[in-house]
Amino acid sequence: MNWIEASLLSAFLLGLYDLCSKHSVRANAVLPVLFFSTLCGAAVWLVLLTADLFFPRQLPATLVTDPLTLTQHLQLFLKSGIVAASWLCTYFAVKHLPVSIAAPVRATSPLWTLVGALGILCERPTAMQILGVLTTIAAFVGLSFVGKREGVHFHRDKWIWYLIAGTMLGAVSSLYDKYLLGRMHFTVPTVQAWFSIYLAVFFAPLALGWKLHWWPRGKFHWRWSIPCIALALLLADYVYFSALTQPDALVSVVMSLRRGNTLVAFAGGLLFFHEVNGWKKLPAVIGILIGILLTILG
């Protein structure tokens, strides 16, 4: 599949990931959810790495990782650190915000990615693609007015600022992904395997601190959606990384298309979590869809 189709499939899978994340952290401790979900993802790749070690050349090429130098391991460790910081911000925000608001706010990441792609990677999206990204941002502004009716005041709600910080860090991660896959020529399974493993390493001490009561914390309840977070993310990221490896893929456009996960999360928020003001949020969500279509047409 080409990079546009792969980006749209990744968006659908990412929407499922958003719904699983919201289900997992509702009235639940965030740090254990983060640790156990990332541990599930790391376990999948540890099994594959072990299988390739004892049975070389038996796995499909799409699941085989390359040997890495220490410097390359550090590069992937850095990626995991950026994502870990982003997730800490976004998961705590998602816990306290309706998913029908949180997902559209995260849709602003193409704006930050576009700025970085223009300034750092020297990409040149078309005028139509830029219009698509800006339309997405305008829809986000409209959503902020609806959010006030639910008591979410965007300019002074700390969880909105957590979400914005996580979104900006996510944009940094996207630019770094393009650098690793497009310029450093890391393979998709290599990035995904070690990124998943190092992510669990980052969250392990935080989960231990939660367990040992190093700070005031809430109770943790195991839910079926926790391993589903890992499964949905593994599939979404694999397709996403595959899109970025294609020479003609523009990271700013890939990220804009990937924000189509907002539509899945919005529908799921209304259907499964019975969130209010659904029809009033719909114009903003349609605005996001129009932004995505403009990006494709560009």
C-alpha positions as CSV (number, residue, x, y, z in Angstrom):
1,M,0.0,0.0,0.0
2,N,1.2,3.6,-0.7
3,W,2.0,6.0,2.1
4,I,-1.3,7.8,2.1
5,E,-3.3,4.5,2.4
6,A,-0.9,3.4,5.2
7,S,-1.4,6.7,7.0
8,L,-5.2,6.3,6.9
9,L,-5.0,2.7,8.2
10,S,-2.7,3.9,11.0
11,A,-5.2,6.6,11.8
12,F,-8.0,4.0,12.3
13,L,-5.8,1.8,14.5
14,L,-4.7,4.9,16.5
15,G,-8.3,5.7,17.1
16,L,-8.8,2.3,18.6
17,Y,-5.7,2.9,20.7
18,D,-7.2,6.2,22.0
19,L,-10.4,4.4,23.1
20,C,-8.5,1.6,24.8
21,S,-6.3,4.2,26.6
22,K,-9.4,6.1,27.8
23,H,-11.0,2.9,29.0
24,S,-7.8,1.9,30.9
25,V,-7.2,5.2,32.8
26,R,-10.8,6.0,33.7
27,A,-10.8,6.1,37.5
28,N,-7.5,4.2,37.4
29,A,-3.9,4.9,38.3
30,V,-2.0,6.1,35.2
31,L,1.5,4.9,35.8
32,P,0.7,1.2,36.2
33,V,-1.4,1.4,33.0
34,L,1.5,2.9,31.2
35,F,4.0,0.3,32.5
36,F,1.9,-2.8,31.9
37,S,0.7,-1.6,28.4
38,T,4.3,-0.9,27.3
39,L,5.5,-4.1,28.9
40,C,3.0,-6.1,26.7
41,G,4.4,-4.4,23.6
42,A,8.0,-5.0,24.7
43,A,7.1,-8.7,25.4
44,V,6.0,-9.2,21.8
45,W,9.2,-7.9,20.4
46,L,11.3,-9.8,23.0
47,V,9.7,-13.0,21.9
48,L,10.5,-12.2,18.2
49,L,14.1,-11.2,19.0
50,T,14.6,-14.4,20.9
51,A,13.0,-16.5,18.1
52,D,15.3,-14.8,15.5
53,L,18.3,-15.5,17.7
54,F,17.7,-19.2,18.0
55,F,16.0,-19.7,14.6
56,P,17.8,-17.3,12.3
57,R,16.3,-16.5,8.9
58,Q,13.0,-18.3,9.8
59,L,10.9,-15.2,10.5
60,P,9.5,-12.9,7.8
61,A,11.8,-10.1,6.9
62,T,9.2,-7.6,8.2
63,L,9.8,-8.9,11.7
64,V,13.6,-9.2,11.7
65,T,15.7,-6.5,13.3
66,D,19.2,-5.3,12.3
67,P,22.2,-5.4,14.6
68,L,22.9,-2.0,16.1
69,T,26.0,-0.1,17.3
70,L,26.0,1.6,20.7
71,T,25.3,4.9,19.1
72,Q,22.3,3.6,17.2
73,H,20.9,2.1,20.5
74,L,21.3,5.5,22.1
75,Q,19.4,7.1,19.2
76,L,16.5,4.8,19.7
77,F,16.7,5.2,23.5
78,L,16.3,9.0,22.9
79,K,13.2,8.3,20.8
80,S,11.7,6.3,23.6
81,G,12.5,9.1,26.1
82,I,10.7,11.6,24.0
83,V,7.7,9.4,23.6
84,A,7.7,8.5,27.3
85,A,7.5,12.2,28.2
86,S,4.8,12.8,25.7
87,W,2.7,9.9,27.1
88,L,3.1,11.0,30.7
89,C,1.5,14.3,29.7
90,T,-1.2,12.9,27.5
91,Y,-2.3,10.0,29.6
92,F,-2.8,12.1,32.7
93,A,-4.8,14.6,30.5
94,V,-6.9,11.9,28.9
95,K,-7.8,10.6,32.3
96,H,-9.3,13.9,33.3
97,L,-10.8,15.0,29.9
98,P,-13.5,13.7,27.7
99,V,-12.0,11.7,24.8
100,S,-14.2,13.6,22.4
101,I,-12.2,16.7,23.4
102,A,-8.8,15.1,24.1
103,A,-8.5,13.5,20.7
104,P,-9.2,16.6,18.7
105,V,-6.8,18.6,20.8
106,R,-4.1,16.1,19.9
107,A,-5.0,16.7,16.2
108,T,-3.1,19.9,16.4
109,S,0.2,18.0,16.2
110,P,0.4,18.4,12.4
111,L,0.8,22.1,12.9
112,W,3.9,21.6,15.0
113,T,5.1,18.9,12.7
114,L,4.6,21.1,9.7
115,V,6.6,23.9,11.3
116,G,9.4,21.5,12.1
117,A,9.3,19.8,8.7
118,L,9.6,23.2,6.9
119,G,12.4,24.5,9.2
120,I,14.4,21.3,9.8
121,L,13.7,18.7,7.1
122,C,13.2,21.3,4.3
123,E,10.0,19.7,3.2
124,R,7.7,21.7,0.9
125,P,4.1,20.8,1.2
126,T,1.7,22.3,-1.4
127,A,-0.6,25.2,-0.6
128,M,-3.6,22.8,-0.5
129,Q,-1.8,20.6,2.1
130,I,-1.0,23.6,4.3
131,L,-4.6,24.7,4.0
132,G,-5.6,21.3,5.2
133,V,-3.5,21.5,8.3
134,L,-4.7,25.0,9.1
135,T,-8.3,23.9,8.7
136,T,-7.6,21.2,11.3
137,I,-6.3,23.8,13.6
138,A,-9.3,26.1,13.0
139,A,-11.6,23.2,13.9
140,F,-9.7,22.8,17.1
141,V,-10.4,26.4,18.1
142,G,-14.1,25.8,17.5
143,L,-13.9,22.8,19.7
144,S,-12.6,24.9,22.5
145,F,-15.8,26.9,22.6
146,V,-17.9,23.7,23.0
147,G,-15.5,22.5,25.7
148,K,-16.4,25.4,27.9
149,R,-20.0,24.0,28.2
150,E,-18.5,20.9,29.9
151,G,-16.4,23.0,32.3
152,V,-13.2,22.6,30.2
153,H,-11.8,26.1,29.9
154,F,-8.9,25.7,27.4
155,H,-6.9,28.7,28.6
156,R,-6.8,27.8,32.2
157,D,-7.4,24.0,32.5
158,K,-4.1,22.4,33.5
159,W,-5.0,19.2,31.8
160,I,-5.4,21.0,28.5
161,W,-1.9,22.3,28.9
162,Y,-0.6,18.8,29.8
163,L,-2.3,17.6,26.5
164,I,-0.7,20.4,24.5
165,A,2.7,19.7,26.0
166,G,2.3,16.0,25.1
167,T,1.1,16.9,21.6
168,M,4.2,19.1,21.0
169,L,6.5,16.3,22.2
170,G,4.6,13.9,19.9
171,A,5.4,16.3,17.0
172,V,9.1,16.2,17.9
173,S,8.9,12.4,18.0
174,S,7.4,12.4,14.5
175,L,10.2,14.6,13.1
176,Y,12.7,12.3,14.7
177,D,11.0,9.2,13.2
178,K,11.4,10.7,9.8
179,Y,15.1,11.3,10.5
180,L,15.7,7.8,11.8
181,L,13.8,6.0,9.0
182,G,14.4,8.4,6.1
183,R,17.9,9.6,6.6
184,M,19.6,7.2,9.0
185,H,17.9,4.2,7.2
186,F,16.8,2.3,10.2
187,T,14.4,-0.5,9.3
188,V,10.8,-0.4,10.6
189,P,11.1,-3.6,12.8
190,T,14.4,-2.3,14.3
191,V,12.9,1.0,15.3
192,Q,9.7,-0.5,16.6
193,A,11.3,-3.4,18.5
194,W,13.9,-1.3,20.5
195,F,11.6,1.6,20.9
196,S,9.0,-0.7,22.6
197,I,11.6,-2.3,24.8
198,Y,13.2,1.0,25.9
199,L,9.8,2.5,26.5
200,A,9.1,-0.2,29.1
201,V,12.5,0.6,30.7
202,F,11.6,4.2,31.1
203,F,8.3,3.4,32.8
204,A,9.6,0.6,35.1
205,P,11.1,2.9,37.8
206,L,7.9,5.1,37.7
207,A,5.7,2.0,38.2
208,L,8.1,0.9,41.1
209,G,7.7,4.3,42.7
210,W,4.0,4.0,42.5
211,K,4.1,0.5,44.0
212,L,6.3,1.7,46.9
213,H,4.1,4.7,47.7
214,W,6.8,7.3,46.9
215,W,4.0,9.8,46.3
216,P,0.3,9.9,46.9
217,R,-1.4,7.7,44.3
218,G,-4.7,6.2,43.3
219,K,-5.7,2.6,43.1
220,F,-4.9,0.4,40.1
221,H,-7.4,-2.0,38.5
222,W,-6.4,-4.4,35.8
223,R,-8.5,-4.1,32.7
224,W,-8.7,-6.0,29.4
225,S,-8.1,-2.8,27.5
226,I,-4.5,-2.5,28.9
227,P,-2.9,-5.2,26.6
228,C,-5.2,-3.9,23.8
229,I,-3.4,-0.5,24.1
230,A,-0.1,-2.3,23.2
231,L,-1.7,-4.4,20.3
232,A,-3.4,-1.4,18.7
233,L,-0.3,0.8,19.0
234,L,2.0,-1.9,17.6
235,L,-0.1,-2.3,14.6
236,A,-0.7,1.5,14.2
237,D,3.0,2.3,14.5
238,Y,4.1,-0.5,12.2
239,V,1.9,0.8,9.4
240,Y,3.0,4.4,10.3
241,F,6.7,3.6,10.2
242,S,6.2,1.8,6.9
243,A,4.6,4.9,5.4
244,L,7.6,7.1,6.5
245,T,10.1,4.7,4.9
246,Q,8.6,5.5,1.4
247,P,10.9,8.1,-0.3
248,D,8.0,10.4,-1.4
249,A,6.3,10.4,2.0
250,L,6.0,13.9,3.6
251,V,6.1,13.6,7.4
252,S,3.8,16.7,7.8
253,V,1.2,15.1,5.6
254,V,1.5,11.7,7.2
255,M,0.9,13.2,10.6
256,S,-2.1,15.2,9.3
257,L,-3.7,12.1,7.9
258,R,-2.9,10.1,11.0
259,R,-5.0,12.6,13.0
260,G,-8.0,10.9,11.4
261,N,-7.9,8.9,14.6
262,T,-10.0,11.8,16.0
263,L,-13.0,10.6,14.1
264,V,-12.8,7.1,15.5
265,A,-12.2,8.4,19.1
266,F,-15.0,10.9,18.8
267,A,-17.5,8.2,17.7
268,G,-16.3,5.8,20.3
269,G,-16.5,8.5,23.0
270,L,-20.2,9.1,22.3
271,L,-21.0,5.4,21.8
272,F,-19.1,3.8,24.7
273,F,-18.5,6.5,27.2
274,H,-21.8,8.5,26.6
275,E,-20.0,11.8,26.5
276,V,-22.2,14.9,26.3
277,N,-22.6,17.7,23.7
278,G,-21.8,15.2,20.8
279,W,-23.8,17.1,18.2
280,K,-22.3,20.4,19.2
281,K,-18.8,19.0,18.8
282,L,-19.7,17.5,15.4
283,P,-19.0,20.6,13.3
284,A,-15.4,20.8,14.7
285,V,-14.9,17.1,14.0
286,I,-16.2,17.6,10.4
287,G,-13.7,20.5,10.1
288,I,-10.9,18.0,11.0
289,L,-12.2,15.7,8.3
290,I,-12.2,18.5,5.8
291,G,-8.7,19.3,6.7
292,I,-7.7,15.7,6.1
293,L,-9.4,15.6,2.7
294,L,-7.7,18.9,1.7
295,T,-4.4,17.3,2.6
296,I,-5.1,14.3,0.5
297,L,-6.3,16.4,-2.5
298,G,-3.1,18.5,-2.2
